[in-house]
Amino acid sequence: MPVVHKTGTVKSKQGSNTQSQKAPAAKTAKAASKKKDEEDGTEMGEGDEWMQGKTLIKPLDQLDLTEAELKEEFTRILTANNPHAPQNIVRYSFKERSYKPISSVDQLAVHFVLEGNLLHQDSDEARRQRAKQGLPEEKATVETAVAEKPETPAAGGEDAGDVEEGGGEERADSVESKVGKKEQKITNQFNFSERASQTLNNPLRERGCQTEPPPRANFSATANQWEIYDVYLEVLQKQEKNKEKAKAVPKKDDDKGKKKMMLVETQSDDITKVAKVAKIIERMVNQNTFDDIAQDFKYFEDASDEYREQEGTLLPLWKFQYDKAKRLSVTALCWNESYKDLFAVGLGSYDFTKQGRGMLVFYSLKNSTFPEYIYPTTSGILCLDIHKHLPYLVAVGFYDGCVAVYNLKEETLQPIYKSTAKSGKHTDPVWQVKWQKDDMDNNHNFFSVSSDGRVVSWTLVKNELVFTDIIKLSLAGAVSEGPEGVQLPIMACGTSFDFHKQIDYLFLVGTEEGKIHKCSKAYSSQFLETYNAHNMAVDAVKWNHFHTKVFISCSSDWTVKIWDHTIKTPMFTFDLNASVGDVAWSPYSSTVFAAVTTDGKVHTFDLSINKYEAICQQPVVAKKKTKLTHIEFNPVYPIIIVGDDRGYVTSLKLSPNLRKKPKEKKGQELPKGPEVEIAKMEKLLSLLREPENSNA
Amino acid sequence: VTVLIHHCILYKKAEVEETLKRIQGQKGVQGIIIVNAEGIPIKTTLDNSSTVQYAGLIHQLVMKARSTVRDIDPQNDLTFLRVRSKKNEIMIAPDKDYFLIVIQNPSD
């Protein structure tokens, strides 16, 4: 450091301000400037004469001080302290459990270290080294040893020196003798065995412990999104179960019951779990087998309909049959409103003499070879109805007068409700059942009509079927002599009924005598209207889906008649040359309807195209002797199902001509909705009404 | 109560057996194999070697297909899988614990 230090305090006052000395505190910051100042100062001091010319260069970052500050005196002390030594070393004291500053800091500054390798000759290590080196070196360094020996006793004295010399000579001799011995001892290179190899080496023995290795298993898994989702679901379910357990009071009996159930389930888990997949597979296989039918059902449209102006055809699709139902005839058909491919078939017998068992069978279009649900019954079924909103509730009417309600969700084959003799069952076959809207207590209820002349309403109240007589069909005027002279009205036999689509309380009942009565649920003894419809029993009466005034009826007297309920005479009459089993309006058009006859034909009419004739008359069964008993239109697809008296159900597809919608006028959008249909029908009716009005 | 449940399960078993018989009797069906979740066939109408081969290969395919469907939307699941080839068609319907394989030649 070029800074000039003197022992003791230094005071220096020098004139010019550039030679001021600054406090040690500012030393580090201003060291550069100070150095320069000092240098300048010393140089100035030394060579004043020739340095005067030199101008002073002020560094840019020089601190500007006032005159007073410049003249300030600073004392500087020279100490023996190590300037690099830390001044505040702190050590953790365990005794006091805190950091304590060390009182004295080592001020030693080591500038240079060099490890030496000199040994004192009397030290242990030196002696050892000498001993090692002694034997081989004595031979070469005898002279040096001898030379050494006189040297060592140099301090001892001359007397000792002689003895020592002798000793040294002796030593020399001994060394020589040793060397000589060594010469004798040259080893035999042919018959030499090292000592080490002669010893017996014990066999090495492992002394380690060997434990059983810990059981290992390989584990691998993938972390997919769905695996994570599954785990989360499981956790959620467990949480919910825990919540339920916390809420519910545990009952011991229930637990026992549950345990038993668990046991049973585990025993039979192998094959029953395959049930669902087996069903899917069966449908897939069927789809393959009947592939062409499935394709036709979906896509086939008869192109030749364009050339046939006023005619259409029915394309046969699947045929549904069940082995055990072969002797029975189809007595009822009903499509399911929610599941559009599911329909119910009621099997029984119309023959009075051949009464026996019956069956309730459900088919799906997806599997035509085997029914989805089978319910055998003791008595023949005559009618059935599926609830519009609850697709699992089915009401059935039997030949023996009972009515029953089946729940498809239940595992059992028994109905959930059945009417008995005590609970007001009919005394004659039940010809029609129909579900109604839930009553005010939100109980389901349905109506039934029977040959015993009663129209009965059944309500499902908890576990019972409660009946209410709505109306008793009495033959107008006809009175019979009862016991004790009481005049009893003879009951007419109801054979069919239908409820109005919009007007809730209005319904029609067809009787065996051929009359149709218009009734109201409110009036139990009187009819609103009576139509003399047919000469024989009215087999079916149906309101039009669109037009609120129109209904159709068919009978075994070979006729189908269309009525306006405000007019007592039929609007249209069609003679079909054979007893008509059933008639149905189409759900897509107000002017299209179809009828089936006992000669195996399906007659389809479209009044907007042809008012007098059927646009399609087609036999649909192979054998001519088979009578067709029922027909139903599918609510969505353009197919109809037809049941016959041999237990078969045939499905047929309607060709485009049979499904005609009104033509759109050029430039206008195709009008949609039931209004169009109503208007269509109204137009037809108005043509008929006016001449009638004029006649009347 | 427990007796009734057992009866129902027995009836179900018969129903399933019936269904399988019907499937086997359909036109063109060559064989049915029921495989459990680990890929081991538990019931089959084919010979042993074919069964084992089908079970092993199809098990992997079904796992992959199912994984694909569920990866896209975990709430979705595979309903069935059809593999149509020149000679026949393999139909697979998977379930949680089992899957059913049916080999059919529809043009027979």
HADDOCK unambig.tbl for C-alpha pairs under 7 A between the chains (distance, minus, plus):
assign (segid A and resid 224 and name CA) (segid B and resid 71 and name CA) 6.61 0.50 0.50
assign (segid A and resid 225 and name CA) (segid B and resid 71 and name CA) 5.44 0.50 0.50
assign (segid A and resid 225 and name CA) (segid B and resid 74 and name CA) 6.63 0.50 0.50
assign (segid A and resid 226 and name CA) (segid B and resid 70 and name CA) 5.53 0.50 0.50
assign (segid A and resid 226 and name CA) (segid B and resid 71 and name CA) 5.59 0.50 0.50
assign (segid A and resid 226 and name CA) (segid B and resid 74 and name CA) 4.62 0.50 0.50
assign (segid A and resid 229 and name CA) (segid B and resid 74 and name CA) 6.37 0.50 0.50
assign (segid A and resid 260 and name CA) (segid B and resid 2 and name CA) 7.00 0.50 0.50
assign (segid A and resid 261 and name CA) (segid B and resid 2 and name CA) 6.54 0.50 0.50
assign (segid A and resid 264 and name CA) (segid B and resid 6 and name CA) 6.63 0.50 0.50
assign (segid A and resid 271 and name CA) (segid B and resid 13 and name CA) 6.32 0.50 0.50
assign (segid A and resid 272 and name CA) (segid B and resid 12 and name CA) 6.28 0.50 0.50
assign (segid A and resid 272 and name CA) (segid B and resid 13 and name CA) 5.42 0.50 0.50
assign (segid A and resid 272 and name CA) (segid B and resid 16 and name CA) 6.65 0.50 0.50
assign (segid A and resid 274 and name CA) (segid B and resid 98 and name CA) 6.72 0.50 0.50
assign (segid A and resid 275 and name CA) (segid B and resid 16 and name CA) 5.44 0.50 0.50
assign (segid A and resid 277 and name CA) (segid B and resid 93 and name CA) 5.67 0.50 0.50
assign (segid A and resid 277 and name CA) (segid B and resid 94 and name CA) 6.68 0.50 0.50
assign (segid A and resid 277 and name CA) (segid B and resid 95 and name CA) 6.37 0.50 0.50
assign (segid A and resid 277 and name CA) (segid B and resid 100 and name CA) 6.62 0.50 0.50
assign (segid A and resid 278 and name CA) (segid B and resid 19 and name CA) 6.80 0.50 0.50
assign (segid A and resid 278 and name CA) (segid B and resid 20 and name CA) 6.79 0.50 0.50
assign (segid A and resid 278 and name CA) (segid B and resid 100 and name CA) 6.97 0.50 0.50
assign (segid A and resid 280 and name CA) (segid B and resid 93 and name CA) 6.76 0.50 0.50
assign (segid A and resid 281 and name CA) (segid B and resid 93 and name CA) 6.21 0.50 0.50
assign (segid A and resid 282 and name CA) (segid B and resid 23 and name CA) 5.81 0.50 0.50
assign (segid A and resid 288 and name CA) (segid B and resid 106 and name CA) 5.88 0.50 0.50
assign (segid A and resid 289 and name CA) (segid B and resid 27 and name CA) 6.51 0.50 0.50
assign (segid A and resid 289 and name CA) (segid B and resid 106 and name CA) 5.95 0.50 0.50
